[in-house]
Amino acid sequence: MRKNKSIINQLRAELDQGILKRWYLFLLPIIISAVYTQVFFDWLNSFNKYSNQFLLGSFGDAVIYLFKGIEEYVPGSGTPFKVPVQFFLINIVLAVCIGNYALRDIQGYGKLKLVRCQSRLEWWISKCIWNLCSVLVYYLCMFIGVAIICILNSKELDTGSLSSVMKAHQSVIIQLFICDNPERINPSQVLLTAICLPVCTSVMLSLVQMVLEFFTVPSVSYITLVAVSIFSTFYMKWFMPGNYMMIYRLSPINQNGIRFASAMYMNLLGSVAAFCVGYLFFRKYDVLSIDK
């Protein structure tokens, strides 16, 4: 009973210091999602103005637009490379929100937590749970930003029912993407992919970032994640997780794209590996050292 109470207190301390006291960082995802949701509605207005077809958007459509990414870049095809600014912003800002909190904590107040709980495994589990919660809060803030702009653009929303406001529309998706088989698009599947895969991939990458901080230094972990994002934009490969966060690169839109199940499997495998490797390293980590 005392052990369970210790774990609960440890988690409370992590969530308080790692999220609540760093609340200002989570304003950034709200701003990013709000800006690009407004871009989506501006595109929708422009389309309706110059097209014979009239489209109404939804919260689901805006989320899909937010994570649409870019098409696979094929060198020599004559198609210029488009820099996916919103893709980079989402990932880089998340890396900033995760930061080097775990490493700074063990070099400061975290030592007291470790002495109090008397278990390196418990300390590491609490840090991984903090990491998971930080990613979930980050994406929740993004969805809040989307919801705010949807409310402000209510004239362009499909307000027939609550489900109409939330669901994705096949007609909008077809216009947003260059699809191989537009008639076979399942809007619910695309929306599920747009919500689940970016979140799960970010959880895995954030755990890897936290582990790399202990192996190297925070700057190297940042550079590594940025490199993964950059290479993912150039190459549509299953082992480059940045592809999992771009709807253009996934099978619901691209028949040669990465499948949902494969991406989820790789995210799970990567998360478990990061947890295990991180703990094995932290077991022997010199917590009295302040060199790193």
Backbone torsions as a table, in degrees:
resi	resn	phi	psi	omega
1	MET	NA	-43.5	178.9
2	ARG	-64.6	-36.1	179.0
3	LYS	-64.9	-43.5	178.9
4	ASN	-62.3	-39.5	178.7
5	LYS	-65.0	-38.0	178.5
6	SER	-62.5	-43.2	179.3
7	ILE	-63.8	-43.6	179.9
8	ILE	-61.7	-43.8	178.8
9	ASN	-63.7	-37.9	178.1
10	GLN	-62.6	-44.5	179.7
11	LEU	-65.9	-39.9	178.1
12	ARG	-61.1	-42.0	179.3
13	ALA	-64.3	-40.5	-179.8
14	GLU	-64.5	-46.0	-177.9
15	LEU	-67.6	-35.0	-179.9
16	ASP	-69.7	-49.5	-176.2
17	GLN	-80.9	-32.9	-175.2
18	GLY	-88.6	-17.8	-178.8
19	ILE	-126.1	-58.7	-174.2
20	LEU	-61.9	-42.3	-179.2
21	LYS	-79.4	-6.6	176.5
22	ARG	-116.7	29.9	-173.5
23	TRP	-58.4	-32.5	-176.0
24	TYR	-61.8	-27.6	178.7
25	LEU	-65.8	-28.9	-175.6
26	PHE	-84.3	3.6	169.3
27	LEU	-75.2	-26.8	-177.5
28	LEU	-62.0	-47.2	178.3
29	PRO	-63.4	-31.5	176.5
30	ILE	-63.1	-44.2	-179.1
31	ILE	-66.0	-45.2	-178.9
32	ILE	-60.8	-49.4	-178.0
33	SER	-66.8	-35.6	179.1
34	ALA	-64.6	-43.3	-179.7
35	VAL	-61.4	-47.5	-175.5
36	TYR	-78.0	-23.2	172.3
37	THR	-69.2	-37.7	176.1
38	GLN	-66.0	-37.0	174.9
39	VAL	-60.1	-40.2	178.2
40	PHE	-60.8	-46.1	-179.2
41	PHE	-69.7	-32.3	174.0
42	ASP	-63.9	-41.7	176.2
43	TRP	-62.3	-41.0	-179.2
44	LEU	-63.8	-43.1	178.0
45	ASN	-63.0	-42.9	179.6
46	SER	-64.1	-41.6	179.0
47	PHE	-62.1	-45.2	-178.8
48	ASN	-66.4	-29.9	-178.4
49	LYS	-72.5	-36.7	-172.7
50	TYR	-111.2	10.3	-179.7
51	SER	-125.0	153.7	176.5
52	ASN	-74.5	-17.7	-178.8
53	GLN	-94.7	133.2	179.8
54	PHE	-106.3	125.1	-177.4
55	LEU	-115.4	142.0	171.1
56	LEU	-112.5	136.0	-177.9
57	GLY	-93.8	-174.0	-179.7
58	SER	-156.6	172.1	174.7
59	PHE	-59.2	-43.3	179.9
60	GLY	-61.7	-41.7	178.5
61	ASP	-62.9	-39.9	-179.5
62	ALA	-65.9	-38.7	177.7
63	VAL	-63.9	-43.1	178.6
64	ILE	-62.5	-41.3	177.5
65	TYR	-62.1	-38.8	-177.9
66	LEU	-61.0	-35.0	-176.4
67	PHE	-110.8	23.8	-175.0
68	LYS	-69.4	-31.7	-179.7
69	GLY	67.3	-147.8	179.8
70	ILE	-135.2	162.8	176.1
71	GLU	-66.6	162.1	176.5
72	GLU	-62.5	132.6	179.1
73	TYR	-86.0	125.1	179.4
74	VAL	-114.5	105.6	179.9
75	PRO	-58.5	137.7	177.8
76	GLY	85.2	-0.8	-178.9
77	SER	-81.8	-11.8	-177.7
78	GLY	89.6	-9.0	178.5
79	THR	-87.5	121.5	-178.0
80	PRO	-67.6	150.5	178.3
81	PHE	-76.7	128.6	178.3
82	LYS	-101.9	122.7	-179.7
83	VAL	-72.1	118.1	-179.8
84	PRO	-80.5	80.5	-173.7
85	VAL	-58.5	-44.6	-177.0
86	GLN	-66.8	-34.2	176.0
87	PHE	-62.2	-45.9	179.3
88	PHE	-65.2	-42.4	-179.0
89	LEU	-61.1	-45.8	-178.7
90	ILE	-58.5	-43.7	-176.7
91	ASN	-76.5	-41.5	-177.9
92	ILE	-69.1	-42.1	179.6
93	VAL	-65.4	-37.3	176.2
94	LEU	-62.8	-42.2	177.9
95	ALA	-60.2	-36.6	177.4
96	VAL	-67.7	-41.2	179.8
97	CYS	-64.3	-38.7	176.4
98	ILE	-70.6	-45.6	175.4
99	GLY	55.0	-148.9	177.8
100	ASN	-113.5	36.1	-176.4
101	TYR	-56.2	-46.5	-176.5
102	ALA	-62.5	-42.5	-179.1
103	LEU	-68.4	-44.2	178.4
104	ARG	-63.9	-35.3	-177.7
105	ASP	-65.0	-44.8	-178.2
106	ILE	-70.5	-19.4	177.3
107	GLN	-89.6	-1.5	179.6
108	GLY	-134.5	-115.0	-176.9
109	TYR	-63.0	-24.6	-178.5
110	GLY	-61.5	-26.2	176.9
111	LYS	-60.7	-40.8	179.2
112	LEU	-65.7	-37.7	177.3
113	LYS	-62.5	-42.4	-178.3
114	LEU	-65.5	-41.1	178.0
115	VAL	-65.1	-39.1	-177.2
116	ARG	-68.4	-43.8	-178.2
117	CYS	-82.8	-21.2	175.5
118	GLN	56.7	32.4	179.6
119	SER	-151.8	117.3	177.7
120	ARG	-68.0	-34.0	178.3
121	LEU	-63.8	-44.8	179.4
122	GLU	-62.2	-42.4	178.8
123	TRP	-61.7	-44.2	-178.6
124	TRP	-67.6	-40.6	177.6
125	ILE	-60.6	-43.4	179.9
126	SER	-62.7	-37.3	178.0
127	LYS	-67.7	-38.4	179.1
128	CYS	-67.6	-37.7	177.3
129	ILE	-67.5	-40.4	174.6
130	TRP	-58.7	-43.8	179.5
131	ASN	-59.1	-48.1	178.7
132	LEU	-59.3	-46.8	-178.7
133	CYS	-64.4	-36.9	178.8
134	SER	-62.1	-43.0	178.8
135	VAL	-64.8	-42.7	-179.5
136	LEU	-64.2	-41.9	177.8
137	VAL	-64.8	-39.4	178.6
138	TYR	-57.5	-48.8	-178.7
139	TYR	-73.4	-31.7	174.3
140	LEU	-61.2	-41.2	176.9
141	CYS	-63.4	-37.8	177.4
142	MET	-62.7	-43.8	-179.9
143	PHE	-67.7	-31.6	175.0
144	ILE	-64.2	-43.0	177.0
145	GLY	-60.1	-41.4	177.3
146	VAL	-62.4	-45.2	-177.6
147	ALA	-62.6	-40.3	-179.4
148	ILE	-61.0	-47.1	-178.7
149	ILE	-69.8	-33.2	175.8
150	CYS	-61.2	-41.5	178.4
151	ILE	-64.1	-40.6	-180.0
152	LEU	-69.7	-20.3	178.5
153	ASN	-113.9	41.0	-174.3
154	SER	-61.6	-24.2	179.3
155	LYS	-66.5	-26.2	-179.5
156	GLU	-96.8	6.2	-179.2
157	LEU	-92.7	147.6	172.2
158	ASP	-82.8	96.6	-173.7
159	THR	-101.5	27.3	179.8
160	GLY	-60.6	-37.0	178.6
161	SER	-159.7	172.2	178.7
162	LEU	-61.9	-39.3	179.0
163	SER	-65.6	-33.4	178.8
164	SER	-66.4	-36.5	179.4
165	VAL	-69.0	-35.9	-173.9
166	MET	-87.4	-36.1	-172.3
167	LYS	-73.5	164.2	175.1
168	ALA	-92.6	152.2	-178.1
169	HIS	-110.8	131.5	-179.1
170	GLN	-60.7	-39.5	-178.3
171	SER	-63.2	-37.7	179.1
172	VAL	-70.9	-43.2	-179.3
173	ILE	-61.1	-41.2	179.6
174	ILE	-60.5	-39.3	-180.0
175	GLN	-75.8	-27.5	-179.6
176	LEU	-75.4	-36.9	-172.4
177	PHE	-117.4	152.9	169.1
178	ILE	-89.6	101.1	-170.8
179	CYS	-100.3	144.6	177.3
180	ASP	-69.3	-43.6	-179.8
181	ASN	-134.0	78.9	-174.1
182	PRO	-59.2	-31.6	-178.1
183	GLU	-71.1	-16.6	-179.3
184	ARG	-96.8	2.7	-179.1
185	ILE	-65.9	130.8	175.1
186	ASN	-104.9	103.6	-175.4
187	PRO	-56.5	-38.7	179.9
188	SER	-64.2	-39.1	178.4
189	GLN	-66.5	-41.8	179.5
190	VAL	-64.0	-42.3	-179.7
191	LEU	-66.1	-42.9	177.5
192	LEU	-59.5	-42.2	178.3
193	THR	-63.7	-41.8	-177.8
194	ALA	-66.8	-27.2	-179.6
195	ILE	-89.0	-47.2	-171.8
196	CYS	-75.8	-49.7	-172.0
197	LEU	-65.2	-45.3	177.6
198	PRO	-59.5	-40.2	-179.5
199	VAL	-65.6	-49.9	-177.8
200	CYS	-65.0	-38.4	178.6
201	THR	-66.8	-39.0	178.9
202	SER	-66.4	-35.9	176.3
203	VAL	-60.6	-47.7	-179.5
204	MET	-62.6	-46.9	-178.4
205	LEU	-66.3	-34.9	179.5
206	SER	-69.6	-36.3	175.0
207	LEU	-65.1	-41.2	177.2
208	VAL	-62.6	-41.9	178.3
209	GLN	-59.0	-44.0	-178.8
210	MET	-65.0	-38.8	178.4
211	VAL	-66.1	-43.3	-178.9
212	LEU	-62.0	-30.4	179.1
213	GLU	-60.8	-37.0	-179.5
214	PHE	-77.2	-33.3	179.7
215	PHE	-73.7	-38.0	-174.4
216	THR	-124.7	-119.9	175.0
217	VAL	-138.0	158.8	-177.4
218	PRO	-53.9	-38.7	-178.2
219	SER	-61.7	-36.7	178.7
220	VAL	-67.9	-38.3	178.5
221	SER	-65.2	-39.6	176.3
222	TYR	-61.7	-49.1	-178.1
223	ILE	-60.6	-39.6	-180.0
224	THR	-62.5	-45.6	-179.2
225	LEU	-67.2	-38.5	176.8
226	VAL	-64.1	-41.2	178.8
227	ALA	-62.4	-41.6	177.6
228	VAL	-60.2	-42.5	179.5
229	SER	-65.1	-42.9	-178.3
230	ILE	-65.1	-48.5	-178.9
231	PHE	-65.5	-31.2	179.2
232	SER	-66.3	-31.0	179.1
233	THR	-71.6	-26.9	-178.4
234	PHE	-89.1	-29.2	-173.6
235	TYR	-128.8	124.2	178.1
236	MET	-90.5	80.6	-178.9
237	LYS	-118.9	146.2	-176.9
238	TRP	-64.7	-25.9	-177.5
239	PHE	-89.3	4.2	175.9
240	MET	-107.2	98.2	-169.5
241	PRO	-62.2	-19.4	177.0
242	GLY	-58.7	-27.8	178.6
243	ASN	-63.9	-28.0	-178.1
244	TYR	-67.6	-16.0	-175.4
245	MET	-101.9	9.0	179.3
246	MET	-122.8	116.2	-176.6
247	ILE	-59.8	-32.4	178.6
248	TYR	-58.9	-26.3	-174.0
249	ARG	-96.4	4.2	-173.1
250	LEU	-109.8	155.8	-171.5
251	SER	-60.0	-29.7	177.7
252	PRO	-59.9	-26.3	179.8
253	ILE	-107.9	-41.2	-175.9
254	ASN	-110.1	117.8	-176.4
255	GLN	-65.2	-21.2	175.6
256	ASN	-99.6	8.9	-175.9
257	GLY	-78.5	178.6	-178.0
258	ILE	-76.6	135.7	-178.2
259	ARG	-81.2	148.8	-178.1
260	PHE	-56.9	-48.3	-177.3
261	ALA	-62.2	-40.9	179.8
262	SER	-64.5	-42.2	179.6
263	ALA	-65.2	-42.1	179.2
264	MET	-65.0	-38.8	178.5
265	TYR	-63.0	-44.2	-180.0
266	MET	-66.4	-37.1	177.3
267	ASN	-64.4	-43.3	179.2
268	LEU	-64.0	-45.5	179.8
269	LEU	-61.8	-44.4	179.7
270	GLY	-64.8	-38.6	179.8
271	SER	-66.8	-45.1	179.2
272	VAL	-63.7	-42.6	179.6
273	ALA	-63.1	-42.3	179.5
274	ALA	-63.9	-41.8	178.9
275	PHE	-61.6	-47.9	-176.5
276	CYS	-67.5	-47.9	-179.5
277	VAL	-63.1	-42.4	179.4
278	GLY	-61.4	-42.8	-180.0
279	TYR	-68.2	-43.4	179.5
280	LEU	-60.1	-37.6	178.0
281	PHE	-72.1	-42.4	-176.0
282	PHE	-68.9	-26.0	177.5
283	ARG	-56.9	-33.5	-177.3
284	LYS	-107.2	7.4	-176.9
285	TYR	-72.7	134.5	-180.0
286	ASP	-81.3	98.0	-175.8
287	VAL	-72.6	-11.8	178.6
288	LEU	-87.0	-10.0	-179.7
289	SER	-78.5	140.8	177.5
290	ILE	-122.0	18.9	-176.9
291	ASP	-75.5	-30.8	-169.6
292	LYS	-80.7	NA	NA
